[in-house]
Amino acid sequence: MMTSLVDIGDARGRLESGELPYAFEMSDRSTMVGPACGFGTDYLVHLREEGRYAESFEEASKMAGARGATIIGIWFVKA
């Protein structure tokens, strides 16, 4: 599987068309995985508890904001 990082401005259209994010790139140089990551349910529960998994851009933005960061890009799986 290959992924590509897309600038947040360009990613909005892809999200609106229903494409699922693989991960969210944050301004604090960390990454939060998203629903297209393909990890197992148990591991995603663990990541969510640590603030490293979000189901949507909105959820990721809230979690990043709580840490004083912003979403600067989104990783998508290359077709």
BELGIJO-V66738 format. One record per residue. N is the residue number from 0. RES is the residue in one letter. BURIAL is # if it has 9 or more other C-alpha atoms within 8 Angstrom, else .. Layout:
# BELGIJO-V66738
n=N res=RES burial=BURIAL
n=N res=RES burial=BURIAL
This chain:
# BELGIJO-V66738
n=0 res=M burial=.
n=1 res=M burial=.
n=2 res=T burial=#
n=3 res=S burial=.
n=4 res=L burial=.
n=5 res=V burial=#
n=6 res=D burial=#
n=7 res=I burial=#
n=8 res=G burial=.
n=9 res=D burial=.
n=10 res=A burial=#
n=11 res=R burial=.
n=12 res=G burial=.
n=13 res=R burial=#
n=14 res=L burial=#
n=15 res=E burial=.
n=16 res=S burial=.
n=17 res=G burial=.
n=18 res=E burial=.
n=19 res=L burial=#
n=20 res=P burial=#
n=21 res=Y burial=#
n=22 res=A burial=#
n=23 res=F burial=#
n=24 res=E burial=#
n=25 res=M burial=#
n=26 res=S burial=#
n=27 res=D burial=.
n=28 res=R burial=.
n=29 res=S burial=.
n=30 res=T burial=#
n=31 res=M burial=#
n=32 res=V burial=#
n=33 res=G burial=#
n=34 res=P burial=#
n=35 res=A burial=#
n=36 res=C burial=#
n=37 res=G burial=.
n=38 res=F burial=.
n=39 res=G burial=.
n=40 res=T burial=.
n=41 res=D burial=.
n=42 res=Y burial=.
n=43 res=L burial=#
n=44 res=V burial=.
n=45 res=H burial=.
n=46 res=L burial=#
n=47 res=R burial=#
n=48 res=E burial=.
n=49 res=E burial=.
n=50 res=G burial=#
n=51 res=R burial=#
n=52 res=Y burial=#
n=53 res=A burial=#
n=54 res=E burial=.
n=55 res=S burial=#
n=56 res=F burial=.
n=57 res=E burial=.
n=58 res=E burial=#
n=59 res=A burial=#
n=60 res=S burial=#
n=61 res=K burial=.
n=62 res=M burial=#
n=63 res=A burial=#
n=64 res=G burial=#
n=65 res=A burial=.
n=66 res=R burial=.
n=67 res=G burial=.
n=68 res=A burial=#
n=69 res=T burial=#
n=70 res=I burial=#
n=71 res=I burial=#
n=72 res=G burial=#
n=73 res=I burial=#
n=74 res=W burial=#
n=75 res=F burial=#
n=76 res=V burial=#
n=77 res=K burial=.
n=78 res=A burial=.
